[in-house]
């Protein structure tokens, strides 16, 4: 087995769990398969990094010339300073030219985007950042509801613990599912949540921006069996459709159609997971999809699984051993 250097790029006020979660996963994998991974902590311009939780971490200091197999940029409240640091961005760009993979955890996606490595790519980040991230980096194809996203050699993951999910997926790619599954058991975490599993309730996410469309979103969530076109939504808030569509996207970070689809999917999934006894056709109608094929395409696009797959856990748990 080839030994692979995993470099975690950290900075002042980085989130400690963004670092510790992936590092632990790779450490355990390296113990299960000897000489598989070497985990390194990298800093730019200093060998002492102050984490947001308080402790100071000693790291390898680099400004140029970093050689590694996989570079992972962590997140945290220090992200803003890091993405404005030219040495940090230059090191990431230089490393990306020869590293096999580049990845980020949580708000580390901002740093990748600032370095230009996410332009034209699919990516994700913490749900609370979605609107701000999309406004800052419109060239990035942001996936709002994903635990982690892979686009070629670039991986991004959502908030904090999703870094572990991504690390398990990276380990599976290198060492196979059996090793990844064993690592998950050691960590006492699920063996890889689906990349498209929901980070958070879409209604709570959209309302979490504190924007002016909260009442509209609540009303829409209670009327999903209706058409809910842009014209319908604009009429509710007494705006022209064109002005409404523009204002809604600026406020929430997504189009009205995408927001309604997210609400429909979340409602449909909840009905399926609760074993309500409704048929897939009835769930599609109640959620406003109209037909099962339209609902199936939405589920496959977001979760990579058809609606029927969400019935299985509920049915299995209802059976007696």
Residue pairs with C-beta under 8 A, 6 or more apart in sequence:
1 33
1 34
1 35
1 36
1 175
3 35
3 36
3 37
3 38
4 36
4 37
4 38
4 69
4 70
4 100
4 174
5 37
5 38
5 40
5 67
5 68
5 69
5 70
6 22
6 23
6 26
6 37
6 38
6 39
6 40
6 68
6 69
6 70
6 72
7 40
7 41
7 42
7 66
7 68
7 70
7 71
7 72
7 95
8 19
8 22
8 23
8 39
8 40
8 41
8 42
8 72
8 73
8 74
9 42
9 43
9 44
9 71
9 72
9 73
9 74
9 88
9 91
9 92
10 19
10 41
10 42
10 43
10 49
10 51
10 57
10 59
10 74
11 43
11 44
11 49
11 74
11 76
11 78
11 79
11 81
11 82
11 85
11 88
12 49
12 50
12 78
12 81
13 50
13 51
13 52
13 76
13 77
13 78
13 81
14 49
14 51
14 52
14 74
14 75
14 76
14 78
15 51
15 52
15 53
15 74
15 75
15 76
15 77
15 105
15 106
15 160
16 51
16 52
16 53
16 55
17 160
17 161
17 163
18 74
18 75
18 76
18 105
18 106
18 108
18 160
18 163
19 41
19 51
19 57
19 74
21 105
21 160
21 161
21 163
21 164
21 167
22 72
22 105
22 163
22 164
22 166
22 167
23 39
23 41
24 164
24 187
25 164
25 167
25 168
25 171
25 183
25 187
26 37
26 39
26 167
26 171
27 37
27 39
28 183
28 186
28 187
29 36
29 37
29 171
29 174
29 175
29 179
29 180
29 183
30 36
30 37
30 38
30 39
32 175
32 179
32 182
32 183
33 175
33 179
36 174
36 175
40 60
40 68
41 49
41 57
41 58
41 59
41 60
42 59
42 60
42 62
42 66
42 71
43 49
43 59
43 60
43 61
43 62
44 61
44 62
44 63
44 85
44 87
44 88
44 91
45 61
45 63
45 85
45 87
46 59
46 61
47 58
47 59
47 60
47 61
48 56
48 57
48 58
48 59
49 56
49 57
49 58
49 59
50 56
50 57
51 57
51 76
52 76
52 77
52 78
62 91
63 87
63 91
64 90
64 91
64 94
65 94
66 91
66 94
66 95
67 95
67 98
68 95
68 99
69 99
69 100
69 101
70 99
70 100
70 101
70 102
70 103
70 170
71 92
71 95
71 96
71 99
71 101
71 102
71 103
72 103
72 104
72 105
72 108
72 163
73 92
73 102
73 103
73 104
73 105
73 108
73 111
73 112
74 104
74 105
74 106
74 108
74 163
75 104
75 105
75 106
75 107
75 108
75 109
75 110
75 125
75 126
75 160
76 106
76 107
79 107
79 108
79 110
79 111
80 110
82 88
82 111
83 89
83 110
83 111
83 113
83 114
84 114
88 111
89 111
89 114
89 115
92 102
92 111
92 112
92 115
92 117
93 115
93 116
93 117
95 102
96 102
96 115
96 117
100 153
101 153
101 154
101 155
101 170
102 112
102 117
102 153
102 154
102 155
103 154
103 155
103 156
103 157
103 166
103 170
104 111
104 112
104 125
104 155
104 156
104 157
105 157
105 160
105 162
105 163
105 166
106 125
106 126
106 157
106 158
106 159
106 160
106 162
106 163
107 125
107 126
107 129
108 156
109 118
109 123
109 124
109 125
109 129
109 133
109 156
110 125
110 129
110 133
110 136
110 137
112 118
112 123
112 154
112 156
113 119
113 123
113 133
113 136
113 137
113 140
117 154
118 137
118 139
118 140
118 154
118 156
119 137
119 139
119 140
120 139
120 140
120 141
121 140
121 141
121 151
121 152
121 154
122 141
122 142
122 143
122 149
122 151
123 140
123 141
123 142
123 143
123 149
123 151
123 154
123 156
124 142
124 143
124 144
124 146
124 147
124 148
124 149
124 156
124 157
124 158
125 133
125 142
125 156
125 158
125 159
126 158
126 159
126 160
126 199
127 144
127 145
127 158
127 159
127 199
127 200
127 205
127 208
128 159
128 205
128 208
130 142
130 144
130 205
130 253
130 254
131 209
131 251
131 252
131 253
131 254
132 253
133 140
133 142
133 253
134 140
134 142
134 253
134 254
135 250
135 253
141 151
142 253
143 149
144 202
144 205
144 253
144 254
144 258
144 262
145 196
145 198
145 199
145 200
145 202
145 262
145 302
146 158
146 195
146 196
146 197
146 199
147 157
147 158
147 162
147 165
147 166
147 193
147 194
147 195
147 196
147 197
147 199
148 155
148 156
148 157
148 158
148 162
148 165
148 166
148 169
148 195
149 155
149 156
149 157
149 195
150 169
150 195
155 166
155 169
155 170
156 166
157 163
157 165
157 166
158 199
159 199
161 189
162 199
164 187
164 189
165 192
165 193
165 195
168 180
168 183
168 184
168 189
168 191
168 192
169 180
169 192
169 195
171 179
171 180
171 183
172 179
172 180
172 192
180 191
180 192
181 191
184 190
184 191
184 192
185 191
194 303
194 304
194 305
195 304
196 302
196 303
196 304
196 305
197 303
198 266
198 269
199 205
201 266
202 259
202 262
202 263
202 265
202 266
203 217
203 218
203 221
203 263
203 266
206 213
206 217
206 252
206 254
206 259
206 262
207 214
207 217
207 218
209 251
209 252
209 253
211 251
211 252
212 247
212 251
213 237
213 248
213 251
213 252
216 233
216 236
216 237
217 259
217 263
219 236
220 228
220 233
220 259
220 260
220 263
221 263
221 267
224 260
224 263
224 264
224 267
224 286
224 287
224 288
225 285
225 286
225 287
225 288
226 232
226 288
227 288
228 260
228 288
230 241
230 244
230 245
230 256
230 257
231 241
233 244
233 248
233 256
233 260
234 240
234 241
234 243
234 244
234 245
237 244
239 247
244 256
245 255
245 256
248 255
248 256
248 259
249 255
249 256
252 259
254 262
260 288
261 298
264 287
264 288
264 289
264 295
264 298
265 287
265 298
265 299
265 302
267 286
267 287
268 283
268 284
268 286
268 287
268 289
268 295
268 299
268 307
269 299
269 307
269 310
271 278
271 283
271 286
271 287
272 280
272 283
272 307
272 308
272 310
272 311
272 314
273 310
273 311
273 313
273 314
274 314
275 311
275 314
275 315
275 318
278 286
280 292
280 295
280 307
280 308
281 292
283 295
283 307
284 290
284 291
284 292
284 294
284 295
284 307
287 295
289 295
289 298
292 307
295 307
296 306
296 307
299 305
299 306
299 307
299 310
300 306
303 309
